[in-house]
């Protein structure tokens, strides 16, 4: 692709900062860079037509961890590490709300609930027994009990008589959030170029040469915020994890409200616009879902429909409206990777499925490394 003089001069010449990825982390990084360097020339490159990966494809949970996830983390992390993880997620949600405003992303607080299948008796009792410990540990974050018992109000089938619920978990409209964030970035004088994939870069003593699938250009600093796709550019402990999702058509008189976690969080569902959104299932084929390829598989989609038909809406007629998938970034640890990789290259990746909660703060941290 041969760029004209005008195109190169206007959009690519004399670039101070280039951010790879226009998701939650990348756009927040761009805004923080603009705040720190008001006169800098900042560019965001996005390989999708819309923000790709997970930022516009997630379920819209403002979650910080269900009871089973936190207890699982306590088995592999210290109490202080788990406390810091939850605090970071909670603070990140408040930062997101402060930056964008609740109305601009349709933030609603109907609580979050972990639902336990009848056959998961051992897990259910493990979580019941661990509630007091977790509530005590997280009291400094919420200044109240984070988790309480909640009866099966929505009459889900084949599940234990109680959920373990948190009044602090909410939900947002993911599309509204990203559109608002994108407009803030563009209004601050930052260019976002879509359908441009960064293939490689070469660092010299005075600049970086960035090679994309369309053109080559120079920049002073490069900030990688591609999360699940990070392994294509950098060598860090982060790998892709695909999450498949479906949503129903509107359902008359739908009573279900809230965010719900099932089977240790490997499945999740919520209400949105009188519909049920349901996702997950990578636990059926961990290796197969460790991919950067978007798409759906018959095995996962059949399990999602089975959960919808037999557990969530056993007596309610419904139709599937749409299916899609998103790519998360996970690794051997839950803690995000925010670090300087070389003199001119930085990264903020491995959100671990918590991009909505921590993306804003990780974007700020990434920008502050420069």
N, C-alpha and C positions, 0 to 999 in steps of 0.2 A: 504494500500500500504506500504510494508516494504522496506524502503530504505537501501541500503548497507552502510557500513562505509564510502566508498569513495564518494558516492553520498551526504551523509549528511555533511561530512567534507568539501567537495569542494563547495557545493552550499548553504548550510543552517547554518553551524556552525558559531558562533561568529559574528552574524549579527548586525551591528550598526543601519542601517536604512532599514525599509521595507516599500515600497510604494504600496498601493493597487490601481491598475488601470494604464494601460499603454496608456492612451489617451494623449491629448495635455498637460493637467495639470500635470499628473503623470510623463511624460517624461521630461518636463521642470523642474519639481521639482527635479528629479534625477540629471540632469545636474548641477543645482545650488548647490545641496548638494555636488557633486563631486568637484565643484569649491571651496566651503567653506572648505571641509574636504577631501583633496586629497588622504589620506590613508585609508579612511573609507571603510567598506564593505557594499555595497548598493545592495539591491535586489528589483526588480519590479515584482509584481505578477499580472497576467491578466487572468481573467476567460474565455475569448474567445480565439479562435485559432489565430485571429487577434485582434487588439484593438477594444473592443466592445463598445456599447453605442452610442455615436454620432460622435466621432472623425474621423472615417473612413466612416461614413454613411451620413454625412451632405451634403449640396448643394454647399459648397465651396465659400460662400459669405464672403468677408472681410468687413462686414457691421457694422455700428455703430448706426443704427436706422433710419427708414424712417420718413418722415415728420409726418405722422399720429401717429406713435409710440411715437415720441418725444412729440407731443402735448398731447397724452394720458398720458404720464408720468408726464407732467406738471400739470395734474389734480390731481395727487396723490402724487407728490413729490415737494419739493421746487425747484426754479430755480437753486440754487446752487447745489442741489443733482443731478439734470438732467445734469448740466454742468459737474460735476465730472464723471458721468456715461459715457458721450460721450467722455470726455477727456481720460478716462481710456481705452475705446475701441479703440480710435484712436492711443494712445500710444502703446497699445498692438499689433496692426497691424504692426506698425513700428518696434517694437521689434522682431516680428516674421520674418519680411523681413530681418532685420539685422542679426538675428541668422542663418537663413537658406539660404538666398539669393533668389532673385526673380526667377532665372532660375531653381533652385532646386525644385520649387513648381509651375512652370509655372504661375507666377503672371501676370495678365493682368488687365489693367485699361480701361474699356469701359464705366465706369459710372454706377450708380445705379438709377433706376427709379421706382417711385410709380405710378401704373396705377389704375384708378378709373372707376368702372363700371357705366354705364349710370344711373342705379337705385340708385346709391350712391351719388346723387346730393348734399345732405346736408353735407356729409363728405367731398366731393370735395371742396365745398365753405368754409367749416370750415378750411381746410388745406390751401387754397389760402389766406384766411384772416390771418392765423397764421404764414405765411412764414416770414414776416418782423420781427415779434417778435423772432422767432427761429433763423433767420440769425443773428440778433443783439446779441442774447444770446451766440451763438456759434462762434462768430467772433474771440474770443481769442484763440479758438482751431485751426481754419483753416486759419485765417488771410484773409478771403474772404467770400463771400456769400456761405453758404453751399448748399442752395437749389435754383433752378431756374426753370422756366417753359420750357418745351421741347415738341415740337409738336409730334403728333402720327406718327412718321416717319415709324414705322414698320407695320402700318395699321392693328393694332389689332381691332377686331370688338366688338361692344356693350360697348365701353368705351368712356370716356370724351375726348374732342379734344386735351387735353394736359396732359402730365405726369408732375409730380413734381420730378425733377431729381437732383442728386448730382454728380459732377465730381470726388469726392473723394472716391467713393466706387469701389472696384475692385473684382476680382475673382481669385481663385486658383484651382489647381488640388489637391484635398484632399489626394488622394492616394500617390502622389509624396511627399507632405508635410510630411505625417506620416512616409513614408519609410525613408526619409532623417533624420528626427528627431530620429527615432529608430536606425539608423546606428550610429549617433553621440553618442547616449547613450551607445550602445554596444562597440564602439571604445574607450570609456572612461573607460572601464573595469567594467561596471555595467551589471549584469546578469538580463535578462528578461525571466521569466518562464511563458509560456502560458498554457491555459486550467487548471488553478489552481484557484478555487474559495475560497476566505476567508469566513469562516462561522462565526467565533467568535474569541474573544481574552480575555485573563485574565491578568490583570496587577498586578504585585507584587512589592515589594519595590526595587528589583534589576533588573527586566526585564519584558518583556511581553511574554506570551505564546500564540502563534497564531495557531488556528485550521483551517485547510483547508479541502477541500473535499478529499484530497489525503494523507496528512501527517500533523504532528504537529512539530513546531519548536519554537525557542526562538529568540527574537530580542530586542534591546535596545529601539528603537523608532518606532512608527507606524504612517504613514501618509496616510490618506484616501483621494483618489482623484477619486472617482467612480461616482461623479455627480448624474445622474439620478437613480443610484442604491444605493445611500448613505444611504437611510432609512433602508436598510437591515443590516447595521452595526452600525449606529449612530442615535441619536435622535435629529435631527435638522429640521428647517423649509425648507425642500426640498422634493419634490415629483416628480415622473417620469412623463414625457409627451412624448408620442410616436408621431413621425412624419413619415408619409408615403410618399414614393417617387416613381416616375417612370421616365424612360428615353426612348426616341425613338431610333430607328435605324438611321444611318446617312441619312440626307436629302440633296439631290442635290441642290446646289445653295442657301443654307440657308443664309439669310441676317441678321437675328436677332443677335445682339451682346450686351451684358451687363447683368446686374442682375436686376430682376424686382420683385416688391412687389405688391400684389393684395389683396383686402379685408382686409385692415389694417395689412398686413403682415401674415395673416393666410394661404395665398398661395404665392408661390414664384417660379420663373423659371429663367432659364439662358441658354445660348448657351454653348456647350462643344463638341468638335470634330464633328462639323456639326450635332449635335443632339440638342434636347431640353430636358433639365432636369426640371421636375416639381414636387413640393412637397407641403405638407401641409394638411389641411382639418380637423385638430383635433377640430376645432370649431363646426363641425357637431355633435360631441359626446364627449364633454370634459371629462365626467366621464369614458366612455369606453376607451378613449385614455390615461387615467391616469394609465398606466400599464408598467411593466417591461418586458412584453412578446413581442417579435418581431413578426411581421406578418402584413398582410394587411387585410382590411375589404372591402366588396363589396360596401358599401355606400360611403366610402372615395374614393376608386379607380374609381368608376363611376363618381363622381364629378370631379376628376382630369381629366379624359378623356373628360368630357363635356367641361371643360375649354380649354383643348387643341384643341378640335374639333371646338368649336364655337367662341372662343376669340383669341387664339394665332395663330392657323394654320387653319383658316376656309376654305381656298382654296388650301391647300397643302396636298397632300397624305403623309401619314406617317404610320409607324408600331411601336408598343411598343416592346422594346427589353428586358427590365428588370424592375423588381419592388423590392423594399426593404423598410425597416423601420429602424429608429434610435431612441434612447431613450435619451431625454434631461432631465435636472434637473431644475425645476422651483420652485417658492415659493411665499409667499405673498409680498416680496420685490424683486426688481431687483438686488440689491447689492449682490455680491457673499459672501458666508460664508467662511472666512479664519480665523481660530481660534485654540487655544490650548484647547483641551477637558479635558485633565488630565495631570499628570506629564509626561507621555510618549506617548500620543496620540494627533494627530493634524488632521485637515481636511481643504481641499480646494474644496468646492462644490458649487452648484447652479449657473451654468453659464448662465441660462436663455436664451438658444439658441444663445449665443454670444461666444461660446467656441473658435472659430478661432480668434476673435478679442481680447479676454482677457485671453485665456488659458495660453499663455506664461508668462504674468505678474503675473497671479494668481499662477502658478507653482513656480515662483521665490519667491513670498510672502510666500507661504506655506513653502518652504525650509528655508527661513530666520526666521521663527518662532522658529526653533530648537535652 
